[in-house]
């Protein structure tokens, strides 16, 4: 066949006796001819016509029209006609097509049926093969196979009335994994799994070997999954490596949606071409029908979903199709928030689905039949929530931005225009979220509004601020400082997550919306009043307590936070001082003593562990054991009564007596605690009476004067389990105090420090392993086991950075930071400081209020761990 190419036309001249030249035909006619003749076409290769190859230039010329001819529609089943899928797995050698193609020819598998296409031409339906653009080849017998890579006997799991294993001869080639009835020539091929870059392999694991006695590998293909077994581990690994190597050599598969997105990007400045692409490709437009395959390529049987199997997810491909069904349910849902939250949670758990959902939403908001109805605006509301939660990949992001501009130009001054504008702004600010938006946040986003957030101060005060999905803790701290006039303070502030039992500083870059979502999740699981969560604005680094004005709100914050330390047992003082502090607290809260004045409970004025310690010392009576139990303890095991006949008499009597004794001891302990608490409260009230005439300001000043007597005033205490150094070790709980000028070690309850290390003597500090913090001071290494590694690290960084800022540009600083502390710290991360340089200069010269949100599960009993408890002496 001779061929000639002219601009927009192709002419073909069959070379055979009696033939006549065919007049030039346009490309649409040629494509219909190709479809009729069932010829092969691939956009990435040349065109094969009766064994001849059409030049690559013609391929490029026909590419756009070929896509129009295909329709690239995943919605073919909407037409109500049956698909005619080809099945290659059991095809025999003689099953050849009527047009004379050889079995080795490569074809794009697709069903064909007529539908309402463009220009009256038949638009072929796209089957599962075409939906993923998987190129397959017809089957051939064993002797016709291409170069073989691996071959051998394997057992394959076969599902019938019951699961069983059968032995087959497997052959791996560059294109497929085939299995035959035997190794001899002419053996019948029983099946084939075509290998593309979307296939995946599960390697052998010990669990399957323990259960079955076989090492297994699993190969996932488009339509089939081969579970193969062998008794030899090396053989299983060899097969898995060989199959994976073939998969890795395959070119990336592109779906029709990806190809069309690329076409739109190339022609985005030509509105007519873009409109033509949309009009002739239903896959890009809104549909009421279901989706049978993802819009983007995902691996078959992707192993990524196994990490979330506990949440009930299937494969990524399956979840992509389910998500489209959820999207369509939004149109008729009475309450859309649960559906939106579920979709966002799936995208959070399965990261590859984020681009897929964006593409689905762009599809459902394109050429919508009734775009201004509330039902169809639900897609825009979900797109708004997505844009404030996840960023798509670069390619999908460009496609999304183009879609938003197109909608704004087509529907100006409409609700869609408003949503598109809001989404465009959100995409400029969005960072990946740790949590999906809360119920309240989703409702606000659906109306394109900001959320009201309440931030509490030390004591009873609070303020309310409007925040967006992108507001960070740094921004909130800065706004509160400006509101309270604290922007010039020498001390630093931070936000804290807090409830009655636990508190933790919030990382400066953390999103407030994520924190509020966690609070919502905690509240749904915990109904206890002690578990009510709130955000608190507090002093973080106390750098200069002397410069705080007595009349300022910062002084009040200092007073409140000092009292919190006293109640938690973090201020080592004698009992008389503690009672005096409690009386000053009452005078500050309620004024002069009055029998009618409200009095808070003792545990809000005085450290409760002090009362418990006194009672336990007074009740230091050895535990009594019933005579029958003592007798039993003295008998050899063979002489004791067996269980059974006497189990309900003698032994039950013993258990009852022990339980009764325990109940009596508990009642006795509670009674003594009440008595001791009444004595302490009475002493506090007597001291309160003596403070008549003290103003609120005088009471706070006297309170802080007593607290400042402790040399460690202003430091943050962390409980460490062990203290190890070159001079010895102590296997007891100690306090590690991090202050503005030094790091000190205290025995719990003692005011004097065991050792103190000024920052100028510290050479390095950081995380040594998963629960060990290391400080190197001179030639000594100090190792502390604690659960608050990141908090200690962040606080020391903040103090060093504050010192650096106060000393100006920091020419004396000579410090190397091994890793950023805004991320979870891996083992052996240390910050190395020049031995004779006292100043620390981290990568960020002015870090925000620091902290961590990496350990939310340790909230129970937090004020007593790491640093809220003094051991009784």
CORTA-V640270 format. One record per pair of residues at least 6 apart in sequence whose ideal C-beta (glycine too) atoms are under 8 Angstrom apart, sorted by the first residue. I is the first residue (numbers start at 1). GAP is how many residues later the second one is. D is the distance in whole Angstrom. If there is no record, write none. Layout:
# CORTA-V640270
i:gap:d
I:GAP:D
I:GAP:D
This chain:
# CORTA-V640270
i:gap:d
1:11:6
1:12:7
1:13:6
1:14:6
1:48:7
1:49:6
1:51:5
2:10:8
2:11:4
2:13:6
3:7:7
3:8:7
3:9:6
3:10:7
3:49:7
3:51:7
4:6:8
4:7:5
4:9:8
5:6:8
5:50:7
5:52:7
5:53:6
5:56:8
6:18:6
8:18:6
8:19:7
8:53:8
9:15:4
9:16:6
9:17:6
9:18:8
10:14:7
10:15:6
10:17:7
10:20:5
10:48:7
11:10:8
11:11:7
11:12:7
11:13:5
11:14:7
12:10:6
12:37:8
13:6:7
13:8:5
13:9:7
14:8:8
25:8:8
27:34:7
27:35:5
27:38:5
28:37:6
28:41:8
28:91:7
28:93:7
30:32:7
31:31:7
31:34:6
31:35:6
31:38:4
32:37:8
32:89:6
32:90:8
34:7:6
34:13:8
34:15:8
35:34:7
35:77:8
35:87:7
35:89:7
37:62:6
38:59:7
38:61:5
39:8:8
39:9:7
39:10:6
39:60:8
40:7:7
40:8:5
40:61:8
40:65:6
40:66:6
40:67:5
40:68:7
41:6:6
41:21:8
41:25:6
41:67:7
42:64:7
42:66:7
42:93:7
43:16:7
43:20:5
43:23:7
43:24:8
43:216:7
44:207:8
45:14:7
46:7:5
46:8:6
46:9:7
46:10:6
46:13:6
47:6:7
47:7:4
47:11:6
47:12:6
47:15:7
48:6:8
48:57:7
64:199:7
67:189:7
67:192:7
67:193:7
67:196:7
67:214:7
68:50:7
68:212:5
68:213:7
69:52:7
69:54:7
69:55:8
70:40:8
70:53:8
70:54:7
70:56:7
70:60:7
70:186:7
71:44:8
71:46:7
71:52:4
71:53:7
71:55:7
71:209:8
71:210:7
71:211:7
71:212:8
72:54:7
72:184:4
72:185:8
72:187:7
72:188:6
72:209:5
72:210:8
72:211:5
73:50:7
73:52:8
73:53:6
73:208:7
73:209:5
73:210:5
74:52:7
74:57:6
74:182:8
74:209:5
74:217:6
74:218:6
74:219:6
74:221:7
75:207:6
75:208:7
75:212:5
75:214:5
75:216:8
76:7:7
76:35:8
76:37:8
76:39:7
76:49:4
76:50:6
77:6:7
77:48:8
77:212:7
77:213:8
77:215:7
78:209:7
78:210:8
78:211:4
79:34:8
79:36:5
79:37:8
79:46:7
81:32:5
81:33:8
81:34:7
81:44:7
82:31:7
83:28:4
83:30:7
83:42:6
83:44:5
84:27:4
84:28:7
84:29:7
84:43:8
85:24:8
85:26:6
85:42:5
85:43:7
85:44:7
86:23:5
86:25:8
86:41:8
86:43:8
88:21:8
88:48:6
88:50:7
88:51:6
88:104:6
88:106:8
89:102:5
89:103:6
89:134:8
89:135:7
90:100:7
90:101:7
91:47:7
91:48:5
92:47:7
92:96:8
93:10:7
93:46:7
93:47:6
93:48:5
93:51:8
93:96:8
95:43:8
95:44:8
96:6:8
96:7:6
96:42:8
101:6:8
101:37:8
103:34:8
103:35:4
103:36:7
103:37:5
103:41:7
104:33:6
104:34:7
104:36:6
104:40:7
105:32:7
105:33:7
106:29:6
106:30:8
106:31:5
107:28:8
107:29:7
107:30:7
107:31:7
108:21:7
108:22:6
108:25:7
108:27:6
109:18:7
109:20:4
109:21:7
109:25:7
109:27:6
110:14:6
110:15:7
110:16:6
110:17:5
110:19:6
110:20:4
111:13:7
111:14:5
111:15:8
111:16:4
112:10:8
112:12:5
112:13:7
113:9:8
113:11:7
113:12:5
114:8:4
114:9:8
115:7:7
115:8:5
115:10:7
116:7:8
117:6:3
118:162:6
126:130:7
128:94:7
128:95:7
128:164:7
128:165:6
129:7:7
129:93:7
130:126:8
131:124:7
131:125:8
131:161:7
131:162:4
132:66:7
132:90:6
132:121:6
132:123:7
132:161:6
132:165:6
133:120:6
133:121:6
133:122:6
133:123:7
134:60:7
134:62:5
134:64:7
134:88:5
134:119:7
135:59:8
135:61:7
136:58:5
137:38:6
137:39:8
137:57:7
139:39:8
139:50:6
139:53:6
140:49:8
141:45:7
141:46:8
141:47:8
141:48:6
142:29:7
142:38:6
142:43:6
142:44:7
142:45:5
142:47:7
143:42:5
143:43:7
145:26:7
145:28:6
145:33:7
146:27:5
146:28:6
146:29:7
147:26:7
147:27:7
148:23:6
148:24:7
148:25:6
149:23:5
149:24:6
149:25:7
149:93:6
149:97:7
150:20:8
150:21:8
150:22:4
150:88:7
150:89:6
150:92:5
151:18:7
151:19:7
151:20:5
151:21:7
151:32:7
152:17:7
152:18:6
152:83:7
152:87:8
153:14:6
153:15:7
153:16:6
153:17:7
154:13:8
154:14:7
154:16:5
154:25:8
154:74:5
154:75:7
154:76:6
154:85:7
155:10:4
155:11:7
155:12:6
155:13:8
155:59:7
155:73:7
155:74:4
155:75:7
156:9:7
156:10:6
156:11:8
156:12:6
156:14:8
156:23:7
156:70:6
156:71:7
156:72:6
156:73:8
157:6:6
157:7:8
157:8:6
157:70:4
157:71:8
157:72:7
158:6:6
158:7:7
158:8:5
165:64:6
168:11:4
168:12:7
168:13:7
168:22:7
169:10:6
169:11:5
169:12:7
169:13:5
169:14:5
169:18:7
170:7:7
170:8:7
170:9:5
170:10:8
170:58:7
170:69:8
171:6:8
171:7:5
171:8:7
171:9:7
172:6:8
172:67:7
172:70:6
172:71:6
172:74:7
174:72:6
174:75:8
175:19:7
175:20:6
176:16:5
176:17:6
176:18:5
176:19:6
177:15:7
177:16:5
177:18:6
177:42:6
177:49:7
177:66:7
178:11:6
178:13:7
178:14:5
178:15:8
179:10:7
179:11:6
179:12:6
179:13:8
180:7:4
180:8:7
180:9:5
180:10:6
181:6:5
181:7:5
181:9:6
191:33:7
193:6:8
193:26:6
193:28:4
193:31:6
193:33:6
194:27:7
194:28:7
195:26:7
195:48:7
195:51:5
195:52:6
195:55:7
196:26:8
196:51:7
196:54:5
196:57:6
197:50:6
197:51:8
197:53:4
197:54:7
197:55:6
197:56:6
198:24:7
198:55:5
198:99:6
198:100:7
198:101:5
198:102:5
199:20:7
199:21:6
199:22:5
199:23:8
199:44:8
199:48:5
199:100:7
199:101:6
200:19:8
200:20:5
200:47:7
200:99:5
200:100:6
200:101:5
200:102:6
200:103:6
201:16:6
201:17:7
201:18:6
201:19:8
201:39:5
201:42:5
201:43:5
201:46:7
202:15:6
202:16:4
202:17:8
202:18:8
202:99:8
202:101:6
203:14:6
203:33:8
203:34:7
203:37:5
204:11:4
204:12:6
204:13:6
204:29:6
204:32:4
204:33:7
204:36:7
205:11:8
208:6:7
208:7:7
208:8:5
209:6:5
209:7:8
209:24:8
212:17:7
213:18:7
214:15:4
214:16:6
214:17:6
215:14:7
215:15:6
215:16:7
215:17:7
215:18:5
215:20:8
215:21:4
216:11:6
216:12:7
216:13:5
216:20:7
217:10:8
217:11:5
217:19:5
217:22:6
217:23:5
217:26:8
218:7:6
218:8:7
218:9:5
218:10:7
218:83:7
219:6:7
219:7:4
219:9:7
219:24:6
220:79:7
220:80:4
220:81:3
220:82:8
221:79:6
222:78:6
225:75:8
225:76:6
228:8:8
228:11:7
230:6:5
230:9:8
252:45:8
253:44:5
254:43:7
255:39:8
255:40:6
255:41:6
255:42:5
256:25:8
256:27:6
257:26:6
257:27:8
257:38:4
257:39:7
257:102:6
258:38:7
258:39:7
258:137:8
260:17:6
260:21:6
260:23:7
260:24:6
261:98:8
261:134:7
261:135:8
261:138:5
263:14:6
264:10:6
264:13:6
264:135:7
264:138:7
265:130:8
265:133:6
265:134:7
265:137:7
267:6:4
267:7:6
267:10:7
268:6:7
268:134:6
274:132:8
277:7:7
278:6:5
278:7:6
278:88:7
278:89:7
283:12:7
283:80:7
284:79:6
284:82:6
285:78:7
285:81:5
285:82:4
286:77:7
286:78:5
286:79:7
286:80:6
286:81:6
286:82:5
286:83:7
287:76:8
287:77:8
288:40:7
290:31:8
290:34:7
290:35:6
290:38:8
291:30:6
291:33:4
291:34:8
291:69:7
292:29:7
293:24:8
293:28:7
294:22:8
294:23:6
294:26:4
294:27:7
294:62:6
295:25:8
295:61:6
295:64:5
295:65:6
295:68:7
296:24:8
296:59:6
296:60:5
296:63:6
298:17:8
298:18:5
298:19:5
298:22:6
298:54:6
298:58:8
299:17:7
299:18:8
300:15:8
300:17:7
301:14:6
302:13:5
302:14:5
302:15:7
302:50:8
304:12:6
304:46:7
304:48:7
305:8:5
305:9:6
305:10:5
305:11:6
305:14:7
305:45:7
308:41:5
308:42:7
311:38:6
313:6:6
313:33:7
313:36:7
313:37:7
314:8:8
316:34:6
316:36:6
316:37:6
319:27:6
319:31:6
319:34:6
320:33:6
320:36:5
323:20:6
323:23:6
323:30:7
323:33:7
323:34:6
323:37:7
324:36:5
326:13:6
326:16:7
326:17:6
327:16:7
327:30:8
327:33:6
327:34:7
327:37:6
327:52:7
327:55:7
328:36:8
329:10:6
330:6:5
330:9:6
330:10:7
330:45:8
330:48:4
330:49:7
330:52:6
331:44:4
331:45:7
331:47:6
332:43:7
333:6:6
333:45:8
336:42:6
336:45:7
336:46:8
336:110:8
337:102:6
337:105:5
337:106:6
337:109:8
340:41:7
340:42:5
340:45:6
340:102:6
341:95:6
341:96:7
341:98:7
341:101:6
343:14:7
343:39:7
344:41:6
344:42:7
344:45:6
344:92:4
344:93:7
345:91:5
346:7:6
347:6:5
347:7:5
347:10:6
347:39:7
347:42:8
347:43:6
348:41:8
348:42:8
348:85:7
348:87:8
348:88:6
354:32:8
354:36:5
354:38:6
354:39:8
355:37:5
355:38:5
355:41:5
357:29:6
358:25:8
358:28:7
358:34:5
358:38:5
358:42:6
359:37:6
359:40:8
361:18:6
361:21:6
361:22:5
361:25:7
362:37:7
362:38:6
362:41:5
364:15:5
365:6:8
365:11:8
365:14:5
365:15:6
365:18:7
365:38:7
365:42:7
365:51:7
366:37:7
368:8:5
368:11:8
370:6:6
371:40:7
371:43:8
371:45:6
372:42:7
372:43:7
372:44:8
377:38:6
377:39:8
377:42:8
380:35:7
380:36:6
380:39:4
380:40:8
381:38:8
381:64:7
381:65:4
383:36:7
383:40:6
384:35:6
384:38:6
384:39:6
384:42:7
384:61:5
384:62:7
384:64:7
385:52:6
385:57:6
385:60:5
385:61:8
387:36:4
387:39:4
387:40:5
387:43:6
388:38:5
388:42:6
388:49:7
388:57:6
388:80:8
388:81:4
388:82:7
389:41:7
389:44:5
389:47:6
389:48:6
389:80:7
390:40:7
390:42:6
390:43:7
391:6:7
391:36:7
391:39:5
391:40:7
391:41:7
392:8:6
397:30:7
400:27:7
401:23:7
401:26:7
404:16:4
404:19:6
404:20:5
405:15:8
407:9:5
407:10:7
407:13:5
408:8:8
408:9:5
408:12:5
408:13:7
411:6:6
418:30:7
419:29:7
422:26:5
426:43:7
426:44:7
429:39:8
429:41:4
430:39:7
430:40:7
431:39:8
431:80:8
433:36:8
433:78:6
433:80:7
433:81:6
434:76:8
434:77:7
434:80:5
434:419:8
435:78:8
435:79:5
435:82:4
435:83:6
435:86:8
436:81:7
437:8:7
437:32:7
437:76:6
437:80:6
438:75:7
438:78:6
438:79:4
438:82:4
439:81:7
440:11:6
440:76:7
440:80:8
441:10:6
441:28:7
441:72:6
441:75:7
441:76:7
444:6:7
444:7:5
445:24:7
450:16:4
450:17:6
450:18:5
451:15:7
451:16:6
451:17:7
451:62:7
451:65:8
452:12:6
452:13:8
452:14:6
452:15:8
453:11:7
453:12:5
453:13:7
453:14:5
453:23:8
453:59:6
453:63:7
453:82:7
454:8:6
454:9:7
454:10:5
454:80:7
454:81:7
455:7:6
455:8:6
455:9:8
455:10:6
455:21:7
455:25:6
455:40:7
455:80:5
455:81:7
455:82:5
456:6:4
456:42:8
456:78:5
456:79:7
456:80:5
456:81:7
457:6:7
457:79:7
457:80:6
457:81:8
457:96:8
457:100:7
457:103:8
458:78:7
458:80:6
458:81:8
458:98:7
458:99:5
458:102:3
458:103:5
458:106:7
459:97:7
459:98:8
459:101:5
463:17:7
463:20:7
465:11:6
465:14:6
465:15:8
467:9:7
467:45:5
467:46:7
468:45:8
469:42:7
469:44:5
470:41:7
470:43:8
471:40:7
471:41:5
471:42:7
472:36:7
472:37:6
472:38:7
472:39:6
472:40:7
472:376:8
473:21:7
473:22:5
473:33:5
473:34:7
473:35:5
473:36:7
473:37:5
473:39:6
473:42:8
473:375:7
473:376:6
474:34:4
474:35:7
474:374:4
474:375:7
476:19:6
476:36:6
476:61:8
477:16:6
477:17:6
477:18:6
477:31:8
477:60:7
477:371:7
477:372:5
478:9:8
480:6:8
480:13:8
480:57:5
481:6:5
481:8:7
481:12:6
484:69:6
485:68:8
486:7:7
486:67:7
486:68:6
489:59:8
489:65:6
490:53:5
490:54:4
490:57:6
490:316:8
491:48:6
491:49:8
491:50:6
491:51:6
491:52:5
491:53:7
491:54:8
491:57:8
491:63:7
492:47:8
492:48:5
492:49:4
492:51:7
492:306:6
492:310:6
492:357:6
493:44:6
493:45:7
493:46:6
493:47:6
493:356:6
494:11:5
494:12:7
494:14:8
494:43:8
494:44:7
494:46:4
494:355:3
494:356:7
494:357:6
495:10:7
495:11:4
495:40:6
495:41:7
495:42:6
495:43:8
495:354:6
496:7:5
496:8:7
496:9:5
496:10:6
496:39:7
496:40:4
496:41:8
496:42:6
496:355:8
497:6:7
497:7:5
497:9:6
497:18:6
497:21:8
497:22:8
497:36:7
497:38:7
497:356:7
498:6:8
498:35:7
498:36:6
498:37:8
498:38:5
499:31:6
499:32:6
499:33:6
499:34:5
499:35:7
499:360:7
500:29:8
500:30:4
500:31:7
500:32:7
501:29:6
501:30:8
501:358:7
501:359:7
501:360:6
501:361:6
501:362:6
502:356:8
502:357:4
502:358:7
502:359:7
502:360:3
502:361:6
503:33:7
503:359:6
503:360:7
504:287:7
504:347:6
504:348:7
504:349:7
504:351:8
504:355:8
504:358:7
505:35:6
505:286:7
505:289:7
505:290:8
505:344:7
505:345:7
505:346:3
505:347:7
506:9:7
506:29:8
506:343:7
506:345:5
506:347:6
507:287:8
507:315:7
507:341:8
507:343:7
507:344:5
507:345:6
507:346:6
508:339:6
508:340:2
508:341:5
508:342:6
508:343:8
509:313:6
509:339:7
510:343:6
512:23:7
515:20:7
515:338:7
518:15:8
518:338:7
519:14:4
519:15:8
522:9:6
522:11:6
523:8:7
523:9:7
523:10:7
538:19:7
538:23:6
539:15:8
539:18:6
539:19:6
539:22:6
540:255:8
540:258:7
540:309:5
540:310:7
540:311:8
541:199:7
541:254:7
541:257:5
541:258:6
541:261:6
542:16:7
542:172:4
542:197:8
542:198:6
543:197:5
543:256:8
543:259:5
543:263:8
544:196:8
545:13:7
545:163:8
545:168:8
545:169:6
548:6:5
548:7:5
548:10:6
549:6:6
550:147:6
550:150:8
550:151:6
551:146:7
555:145:7
556:144:7
558:146:7
559:29:8
559:141:4
559:144:6
559:145:6
562:9:8
562:141:7
562:142:6
562:145:5
562:151:8
563:18:8
563:22:6
563:140:7
565:6:5
566:7:8
566:12:7
566:15:6
566:41:7
566:141:7
567:36:7
567:37:7
567:38:7
567:39:7
567:40:6
568:39:7
568:295:5
568:296:8
568:300:4
569:38:4
569:40:5
569:41:8
569:180:8
569:299:6
569:300:6
569:301:5
570:147:5
570:297:6
570:298:6
571:7:8
571:136:6
571:139:6
572:138:6
572:174:7
572:177:5
572:178:6
572:179:4
572:298:7
573:8:8
573:133:8
573:136:8
573:137:7
573:178:7
575:35:6
577:129:6
577:132:8
578:28:6
578:29:7
578:32:7
579:27:7
579:101:7
579:104:6
579:105:5
579:108:6
580:107:6
580:126:6
581:122:6
581:125:6
581:126:7
582:23:4
582:24:5
582:102:5
582:105:8
583:101:5
583:102:8
583:104:4
583:105:4
583:107:8
583:108:6
584:107:7
584:110:8
584:115:5
584:116:8
584:118:5
584:119:4
584:122:8
585:20:6
585:114:8
585:118:7
586:7:8
586:13:7
586:14:8
586:19:7
586:98:7
586:102:5
587:101:6
587:104:4
587:107:5
587:112:4
588:108:5
588:111:4
588:112:6
588:115:7
589:11:7
590:7:5
590:8:7
590:9:8
591:6:7
591:105:8
592:99:8
592:100:5
592:101:7
593:92:7
593:95:5
593:96:5
593:98:8
593:99:7
599:86:8
602:6:7
602:9:7
602:75:5
602:78:7
602:79:5
602:82:8
605:79:7
606:74:6
606:78:7
607:263:8
609:260:6
609:261:6
609:263:8
611:62:6
611:65:5
611:66:6
611:69:6
612:61:7
612:260:8
613:259:4
613:260:8
614:62:6
615:54:7
615:57:5
615:58:5
615:61:5
616:256:6
617:255:7
618:54:7
618:58:8
619:49:7
619:50:7
619:53:6
624:37:7
625:8:8
626:28:6
626:31:5
626:32:7
626:35:8
628:22:7
628:25:7
628:26:5
628:29:8
629:25:6
629:29:7
632:8:6
632:22:8
641:9:7
641:10:7
643:8:7
691:8:7
694:8:7
707:6:6
710:41:5
711:40:7
711:41:7
711:42:7
712:25:5
712:27:7
712:32:6
712:34:7
712:39:8
712:41:7
714:25:6
714:26:7
715:22:4
715:23:6
715:24:4
715:29:7
716:21:7
716:22:5
716:23:8
716:79:6
716:151:8
717:18:5
717:19:7
717:20:5
717:29:7
717:149:8
717:150:4
718:17:7
718:18:5
718:19:8
718:20:7
718:68:6
718:70:5
718:73:7
718:74:6
718:148:5
718:149:5
719:14:6
719:15:8
719:16:6
719:17:8
719:29:8
719:67:7
719:146:6
719:147:4
719:148:4
719:149:8
719:150:7
720:13:7
720:14:5
720:15:7
720:16:5
720:53:8
720:64:4
720:65:6
720:66:5
720:146:7
721:12:6
721:63:8
721:64:4
721:65:7
722:7:7
722:8:7
722:9:6
722:61:7
722:62:7
722:63:5
723:6:7
723:7:5
723:9:8
723:11:5
723:22:6
723:59:7
723:61:7
724:57:8
724:58:7
724:59:5
725:55:6
725:56:7
725:57:5
726:53:7
726:54:5
726:55:7
727:53:8
732:15:8
732:139:8
733:15:6
733:138:6
734:11:6
734:12:7
734:13:6
734:14:7
734:20:7
735:10:7
735:11:4
735:12:7
735:13:6
735:132:6
736:7:7
736:8:8
736:9:6
736:48:6
736:50:7
736:56:7
737:6:7
737:7:4
737:8:7
737:9:6
737:16:7
738:54:6
738:57:5
738:58:6
738:61:7
739:60:8
740:59:6
740:62:8
740:63:8
741:17:6
741:18:7
742:14:5
742:15:6
742:16:5
742:17:6
743:13:7
743:14:5
743:16:8
743:19:7
743:32:7
743:53:7
744:9:4
744:10:8
744:11:7
744:12:4
744:13:7
745:8:6
745:9:4
745:10:5
745:11:8
746:6:8
746:7:6
746:8:6
747:7:6
748:121:7
748:122:5
748:123:5
749:121:4
749:122:7
749:124:7
757:18:7
757:20:5
757:25:8
758:80:7
759:40:7
759:41:7
759:44:7
759:79:6
759:80:8
759:81:7
760:76:8
760:77:8
760:78:3
761:16:5
761:17:6
762:13:6
762:14:7
762:15:5
762:71:6
763:13:5
763:14:7
763:15:7
763:69:7
763:70:5
763:71:8
763:72:5
764:10:8
764:11:8
764:12:5
764:66:5
764:67:6
764:68:5
764:69:6
765:8:7
765:9:7
765:10:5
765:11:7
765:28:8
765:31:6
765:65:7
765:66:6
765:68:8
766:7:7
766:8:6
766:27:7
766:52:7
766:59:7
766:63:5
766:64:4
766:65:5
767:6:6
767:7:7
767:22:5
767:23:8
767:26:7
767:58:4
767:59:8
767:60:7
767:61:8
767:62:5
767:63:8
768:6:4
768:15:6
768:59:7
768:60:7
768:62:8
769:58:5
769:59:7
770:57:7
771:14:5
771:15:7
771:16:7
771:18:7
772:11:5
772:12:7
772:13:6
772:17:8
773:10:7
773:11:5
773:12:8
773:13:6
773:16:5
773:19:6
773:20:7
774:7:6
774:8:7
774:9:5
774:10:8
774:56:7
775:6:8
775:7:5
775:9:8
776:6:8
776:54:8
778:57:8
786:6:7
786:80:6
787:68:7
787:71:6
787:78:7
787:79:6
788:78:5
789:36:7
790:31:8
790:34:7
790:35:6
790:62:4
790:64:6
790:65:8
791:60:6
791:61:6
793:28:6
793:32:7
794:27:6
794:56:4
794:57:6
794:58:6
795:55:7
796:44:8
797:24:5
797:34:8
797:43:7
797:45:5
797:50:6
797:53:6
798:49:6
798:51:8
798:52:5
799:41:8
800:15:8
800:39:7
800:40:3
800:41:7
800:42:7
801:39:7
801:40:8
801:41:6
801:43:7
801:44:7
801:45:6
801:46:5
803:35:8
803:36:6
803:37:7
804:6:4
804:9:6
804:35:5
804:36:6
804:37:5
804:41:7
805:40:7
805:41:6
807:32:6
810:29:6
810:31:5
810:35:8
812:25:6
812:26:7
812:27:5
813:24:6
813:26:4
813:27:7
813:28:4
814:19:8
814:20:4
814:23:4
814:27:8
815:16:7
815:17:7
815:18:5
815:19:7
815:22:7
815:24:7
815:25:5
815:26:5
815:27:8
816:15:7
816:16:5
817:14:6
817:25:5
817:26:5
818:11:5
818:12:6
818:13:6
818:14:7
819:6:6
819:7:7
819:10:5
820:23:6
820:24:8
821:21:7
821:29:8
824:30:6
831:9:7
831:11:8
833:7:6
858:7:8
862:6:8
